[in-house]
């Protein structure tokens, strides 16, 4: 991702210093700034919360709510598919009918404990 950000900034600078028409410069700047803002939001706002019987997965402007009762399994993975995870050291949370989400909590043990404790409380 850092290479992508660097490449985008380099491309923006290259377009701005060449004899490119102003509409192209403005469009390039707008697209670059929007993509950089999205990447920044994802880097700074990716987190997972377990509360009220749900797992909330937040990654930048994207949100997903998974009822804990629908979770069928959680297993470690290094799957590189796009997901709301900032690391390749991930957990695959399977739920519902063949659905899953890949997450990378900093404290895996605490994450698993929070899900188990919430699941036990909702069963009581």
MARBA-3410 file (N, C-alpha, C, O; in Angstrom, 1 decimal):
124
0.8,-1.2,0.0,0.0,0.0,0.0,0.9,1.3,0.0,0.5,2.3,-0.6 ~ 2.0,1.2,0.7,2.9,2.3,0.7,3.5,2.6,-0.6,3.6,3.8,-1.0 ~ 3.7,1.6,-1.4,4.2,1.7,-2.8,3.1,2.4,-3.6,3.4,3.2,-4.5 ~ 1.9,2.0,-3.4,0.8,2.6,-4.1,0.7,4.1,-3.8,0.5,4.9,-4.8 ~ 0.7,4.4,-2.6,0.7,5.8,-2.2,1.8,6.6,-2.8,1.6,7.7,-3.3
3.0,6.1,-2.7,4.2,6.7,-3.3,4.0,6.9,-4.8,4.4,8.0,-5.3 ~ 3.6,5.9,-5.5,3.4,5.9,-6.9,2.3,7.0,-7.3,2.5,7.7,-8.3 ~ 1.3,7.1,-6.5,0.2,8.0,-6.8,0.7,9.5,-6.6,0.4,10.3,-7.4 ~ 1.5,9.7,-5.6,2.1,11.0,-5.3,3.0,11.4,-6.4,3.1,12.5,-6.9 ~ 3.9,10.4,-6.8,4.8,10.6,-7.9,4.1,11.0,-9.2,4.5,11.9,-9.9
3.0,10.2,-9.6,2.2,10.5,-10.8,1.6,11.9,-10.7,1.5,12.6,-11.7 ~ 1.1,12.2,-9.5,0.5,13.6,-9.4,1.5,14.7,-9.6,1.2,15.6,-10.4 ~ 2.7,14.5,-9.1,3.7,15.5,-9.3,4.1,15.6,-10.8,4.3,16.6,-11.3 ~ 4.3,14.4,-11.4,4.6,14.3,-12.8,3.6,15.1,-13.7,4.0,15.8,-14.6 ~ 2.3,14.9,-13.4,1.3,15.5,-14.2,1.3,17.0,-13.9,1.1,17.8,-14.9
1.6,17.4,-12.7,1.6,18.9,-12.4,2.7,19.6,-13.0,2.6,20.8,-13.3 ~ 3.9,19.0,-13.1,5.1,19.7,-13.6,5.2,19.6,-15.2,6.1,20.3,-15.7 ~ 4.4,18.8,-15.8,4.5,18.7,-17.3,3.5,19.7,-17.9,2.7,20.3,-17.2 ~ 3.5,19.8,-19.2,2.6,20.7,-19.9,1.3,20.0,-20.2,0.9,19.8,-21.4 ~ 0.7,19.6,-19.1,-0.6,18.9,-19.3,-1.7,19.9,-19.1,-1.6,20.9,-18.4
-2.8,19.8,-19.9,-3.9,20.8,-19.8,-4.5,20.8,-18.4,-4.5,19.8,-17.7 ~ -4.9,22.0,-18.0,-5.4,22.2,-16.6,-6.6,21.3,-16.2,-6.6,20.8,-15.1 ~ -7.5,21.0,-17.1,-8.6,20.1,-16.7,-8.0,18.7,-16.3,-8.5,18.0,-15.4 ~ -7.0,18.2,-17.1,-6.4,16.9,-16.7,-5.7,17.0,-15.4,-5.8,16.0,-14.6 ~ -5.0,18.1,-15.2,-4.3,18.2,-13.9,-5.3,18.2,-12.7,-5.1,17.6,-11.7
-6.4,19.0,-12.9,-7.4,19.0,-11.8,-8.0,17.7,-11.6,-8.2,17.3,-10.4 ~ -8.4,17.0,-12.6,-9.0,15.6,-12.5,-8.0,14.7,-11.8,-8.4,13.9,-11.0 ~ -6.8,14.7,-12.3,-5.8,13.8,-11.7,-5.6,14.1,-10.2,-5.5,13.2,-9.3 ~ -5.5,15.4,-9.8,-5.4,15.8,-8.4,-6.6,15.4,-7.6,-6.4,14.9,-6.5 ~ -7.8,15.6,-8.2,-9.0,15.2,-7.4,-9.1,13.7,-7.2,-9.3,13.2,-6.1
-8.8,12.9,-8.2,-8.8,11.4,-8.1,-7.8,11.0,-7.1,-8.0,10.2,-6.2 ~ -6.6,11.5,-7.2,-5.5,11.1,-6.3,-5.8,11.5,-4.9,-5.6,10.7,-4.0 ~ -6.3,12.7,-4.6,-6.6,13.1,-3.3,-7.8,12.2,-2.7,-7.7,11.9,-1.5 ~ -8.8,11.9,-3.5,-9.8,11.0,-3.0,-9.3,9.6,-2.6,-9.7,9.1,-1.6 ~ -8.5,9.1,-3.5,-7.9,7.7,-3.2,-7.0,7.8,-2.0,-7.1,6.9,-1.1
-6.2,8.8,-1.8,-5.4,8.9,-0.7,-6.2,9.1,0.6,-5.8,8.6,1.6 ~ -7.3,9.9,0.5,-8.2,10.1,1.7,-8.8,8.7,2.1,-8.9,8.4,3.3 ~ -9.2,7.9,1.1,-9.8,6.6,1.4,-8.7,5.7,2.1,-9.1,5.1,3.1 ~ -7.5,5.7,1.5,-6.5,4.8,2.1,-6.1,5.3,3.5,-5.9,4.5,4.4 ~ -6.1,6.6,3.7,-5.8,7.2,5.1,-6.9,6.7,6.1,-6.6,6.3,7.2
-8.2,6.8,5.6,-9.3,6.5,6.5,-9.2,5.0,6.8,-9.5,4.6,7.9 ~ -8.9,4.2,5.9,-8.8,2.7,6.1,-7.6,2.4,7.1,-7.8,1.6,8.0 ~ -6.5,3.1,6.9,-5.4,2.9,7.9,-5.7,3.3,9.3,-5.3,2.7,10.2 ~ -6.4,4.4,9.4,-6.7,5.0,10.7,-8.0,4.5,11.4,-8.1,4.6,12.6 ~ -8.9,4.0,10.6,-10.2,3.6,11.1,-10.6,2.1,10.9,-11.7,1.9,10.7
-9.6,1.2,11.0,-10.0,-0.2,10.9,-9.9,-0.7,12.3,-8.9,-0.7,13.0 ~ -11.1,-1.2,12.8,-11.2,-1.8,14.1,-12.4,-2.8,14.2,-13.3,-2.8,13.3 ~ -12.4,-3.6,15.2,-13.4,-4.6,15.4,-14.0,-4.4,16.8,-13.2,-4.3,17.8 ~ -15.3,-4.4,17.0,-15.9,-4.3,18.3,-16.9,-5.4,18.5,-17.7,-5.7,17.6 ~ -16.9,-5.9,19.7,-17.9,-7.0,20.0,-18.8,-6.4,21.1,-18.3,-6.1,22.2
-20.1,-6.2,20.8,-21.0,-5.6,21.7,-22.4,-5.9,21.3,-22.7,-6.0,20.1 ~ -23.3,-6.0,22.3,-24.7,-6.2,22.0,-25.0,-7.4,21.1,-25.9,-7.3,20.3 ~ -24.2,-8.4,21.3,-24.5,-9.6,20.5,-24.0,-9.6,19.0,-24.4,-10.4,18.2 ~ -23.2,-8.6,18.7,-22.8,-8.4,17.3,-21.3,-8.2,17.2,-20.7,-7.6,18.2 ~ -20.7,-8.6,16.1,-19.3,-8.2,15.8,-19.4,-7.1,14.8,-20.0,-7.2,13.7
-18.9,-5.9,15.2,-18.9,-4.7,14.3,-17.5,-4.7,13.6,-16.5,-4.6,14.3 ~ -17.4,-4.7,12.3,-16.2,-4.6,11.6,-16.2,-3.3,10.8,-17.0,-3.1,10.0 ~ -15.2,-2.4,11.2,-15.2,-1.1,10.6,-13.8,-0.9,9.9,-12.8,-1.2,10.5 ~ -13.8,-0.5,8.6,-12.6,-0.2,7.9,-12.8,1.0,7.0,-13.4,1.0,6.0 ~ -12.4,2.2,7.6,-12.6,3.4,6.9,-14.1,3.7,6.9,-14.8,3.6,7.9
-14.6,4.0,5.7,-16.1,4.3,5.6,-16.9,3.0,5.5,-18.2,3.1,5.4 ~ -16.3,1.9,5.5,-17.1,0.6,5.3,-17.4,0.0,6.6,-16.5,-0.1,7.5 ~ -18.6,-0.5,6.8,-19.0,-1.2,8.0,-19.8,-2.4,7.7,-20.5,-2.6,6.7 ~ -19.6,-3.4,8.6,-20.3,-4.7,8.5,-20.7,-5.1,9.9,-19.8,-5.1,10.8 ~ -21.9,-5.6,10.1,-22.4,-6.1,11.4,-22.7,-7.5,11.2,-23.4,-7.9,10.4
-22.0,-8.4,12.1,-22.2,-9.8,12.0,-22.8,-10.2,13.4,-22.1,-10.1,14.4 ~ -24.0,-10.8,13.4,-24.6,-11.3,14.6,-23.7,-12.5,15.1,-23.4,-13.4,14.4 ~ -23.3,-12.4,16.4,-22.5,-13.5,17.0,-23.1,-14.8,16.8,-22.4,-15.8,16.7 ~ -24.4,-14.9,16.9,-25.1,-16.2,16.8,-24.9,-16.8,15.4,-25.1,-18.0,15.3 ~ -24.6,-16.0,14.4,-24.4,-16.6,13.1,-22.9,-17.1,12.8,-22.7,-17.7,11.8
-22.0,-16.8,13.7,-20.6,-17.2,13.5,-20.5,-18.7,13.7,-20.9,-19.2,14.7 ~ -20.0,-19.3,12.7,-19.8,-20.8,12.7,-18.4,-21.2,13.0,-18.2,-22.3,13.6 ~ -17.4,-20.4,12.7,-16.0,-20.8,13.0,-15.1,-19.6,12.9,-15.4,-18.6,12.2 ~ -14.0,-19.7,13.6,-12.9,-18.7,13.5,-11.6,-19.4,13.4,-11.3,-20.2,14.3 ~ -10.9,-19.2,12.3,-9.6,-19.9,12.2,-8.5,-19.0,11.6,-8.8,-18.1,10.9
-7.3,-19.3,12.0,-6.2,-18.4,11.5,-6.0,-18.6,10.0,-6.2,-19.7,9.5 ~ -5.6,-17.6,9.3,-5.3,-17.7,7.9,-4.3,-16.6,7.5,-4.1,-15.6,8.2 ~ -3.7,-16.8,6.4,-2.8,-15.8,5.8,-3.3,-15.4,4.4,-2.5,-15.0,3.5 ~ -4.5,-15.6,4.2,-5.2,-15.3,2.9,-5.0,-13.8,2.5,-5.3,-13.0,3.3 ~ -4.4,-13.6,1.3,-4.1,-12.2,0.9,-5.3,-11.4,0.3,-5.1,-10.3,-0.2
-6.5,-12.0,0.2,-7.6,-11.4,-0.4,-7.9,-10.0,0.3,-7.7,-9.9,1.4 ~ -8.5,-9.1,-0.5,-8.9,-7.8,0.0,-9.9,-8.0,1.2,-10.8,-8.8,1.1 ~ -9.6,-7.3,2.3,-10.5,-7.5,3.4,-10.2,-6.3,4.4,-9.2,-5.6,4.2 ~ -11.1,-6.2,5.4,-10.8,-5.1,6.4,-9.8,-5.6,7.4,-10.1,-5.7,8.6 ~ -8.6,-5.8,6.9,-7.5,-6.3,7.8,-6.2,-5.6,7.3,-5.9,-5.5,6.1
-5.4,-5.1,8.3,-4.2,-4.4,8.0,-3.0,-5.2,8.0,-1.9,-4.7,7.8 ~ -3.1,-6.5,8.2,-2.0,-7.4,8.3,-2.4,-8.7,7.6,-3.6,-9.0,7.4 ~ -1.4,-9.5,7.2,-1.7,-10.8,6.6,-1.8,-11.9,7.7,-2.2,-13.0,7.4 ~ -1.5,-11.6,8.9,-1.7,-12.5,10.0,-3.2,-12.3,10.5,-3.5,-11.5,11.3 ~ -4.1,-13.1,9.9,-5.5,-12.8,10.0,-6.3,-14.0,10.6,-5.8,-15.1,10.8
-7.5,-13.6,10.9,-8.5,-14.6,11.3,-9.7,-14.7,10.3,-10.2,-13.6,9.9 ~ -10.0,-15.8,9.9,-11.2,-16.0,9.0,-12.4,-16.3,9.9,-12.5,-17.3,10.6 ~ -13.4,-15.3,9.9,-14.6,-15.4,10.7,-15.7,-15.9,9.7,-16.1,-15.1,8.9 ~ -16.1,-17.2,9.8,-17.1,-17.7,8.9,-18.5,-17.5,9.6,-18.6,-17.7,10.8 ~ -19.5,-17.1,8.9,-20.8,-16.9,9.4,-21.9,-17.1,8.3,-21.6,-17.1,7.1
-23.1,-17.3,8.8,-24.2,-17.4,7.9,-24.0,-18.5,6.9,-23.4,-19.5,7.2 ~ -24.5,-18.3,5.7,-24.5,-19.4,4.7,-23.3,-19.1,3.8,-23.4,-18.4,2.7 ~ -22.1,-19.7,4.2,-20.9,-19.7,3.4,-20.3,-18.2,3.3,-19.7,-17.9,2.3 ~ -20.6,-17.4,4.2,-20.0,-16.0,4.2,-18.8,-16.0,5.2,-18.8,-16.8,6.1 ~ -17.9,-15.1,4.9,-16.8,-14.9,5.8,-16.2,-13.5,5.7,-16.4,-12.8,4.7
-15.5,-13.1,6.7,-14.7,-11.9,6.7,-13.4,-12.2,7.3,-13.2,-12.9,8.2 ~ -12.3,-11.5,6.7,-11.0,-11.7,7.2,-10.6,-10.5,8.1,-10.8,-9.3,7.6 ~ -10.2,-10.7,9.3,-9.9,-9.6,10.2,-8.5,-9.9,10.8,-7.9,-11.0,10.7 ~ -7.8,-8.8,11.2,-6.5,-8.9,11.8,-6.4,-8.1,13.1,-5.8,-7.1,13.2 ~ -7.1,-8.6,14.2,-7.0,-7.8,15.4,-5.6,-7.9,16.0,-4.9,-8.9,15.9
-5.2,-6.8,16.6,-3.8,-6.7,17.2,-3.7,-7.7,18.3,-2.7,-8.3,18.5 ~ -4.8,-7.9,19.1,-4.8,-8.8,20.2,-5.8,-10.0,19.9,-7.0,-9.9,20.2 ~ -5.3,-11.0,19.2,-6.1,-12.1,18.8,-6.8,-12.8,19.9,-8.0,-13.1,19.9 ~ -6.0,-13.0,21.0,-6.6,-13.8,22.1,-7.7,-12.9,22.8,-8.7,-13.5,23.1 ~ -7.5,-11.6,22.9,-8.5,-10.8,23.5,-9.8,-10.7,22.6,-10.9,-10.7,23.1
-9.6,-10.7,21.3,-10.7,-10.7,20.3,-11.5,-12.0,20.4,-12.7,-12.0,20.5 ~ -10.8,-13.2,20.4,-11.5,-14.4,20.6,-12.2,-14.5,21.9,-13.3,-15.1,22.0 ~ -11.6,-14.1,23.0,-12.2,-14.1,24.3,-13.4,-13.2,24.3,-14.4,-13.6,24.9 ~ -13.4,-12.0,23.7,-14.5,-11.1,23.7,-15.7,-11.8,23.0,-16.9,-11.7,23.4 ~ -15.4,-12.5,21.9,-16.5,-13.2,21.1,-17.1,-14.3,22.0,-18.3,-14.5,22.1
-16.2,-15.1,22.6,-16.7,-16.2,23.4,-17.5,-15.8,24.6,-18.5,-16.3,24.9 ~ -17.0,-14.7,25.3,-17.7,-14.2,26.4,-19.1,-13.6,26.0,-20.1,-13.8,26.7 ~ -19.1,-12.9,24.9,-20.4,-12.3,24.5,-21.4,-13.4,24.0,-22.6,-13.3,24.3 ~ -20.8,-14.5,23.4,-21.7,-15.6,23.0,-22.3,-16.3,24.2,-23.4,-16.7,24.2 ~ -21.4,-16.5,25.2,-21.9,-17.2,26.5,-23.0,-16.3,27.1,-24.0,-16.9,27.6
-22.8,-15.0,27.2,-23.8,-14.1,27.8,-25.1,-14.1,27.1,-26.2,-14.1,27.7 ~ -25.1,-14.2,25.7,-26.3,-14.2,25.0,-27.0,-15.5,25.1,-28.3,-15.6,24.9 ~ -26.3,-16.6,25.3,-26.9,-17.9,25.5,-27.6,-18.0,26.8,-28.5,-18.8,27.0 ~ -27.2,-17.2,27.8,-27.7,-17.3,29.2,-29.1,-16.7,29.3,-29.7,-16.7,30.4
END
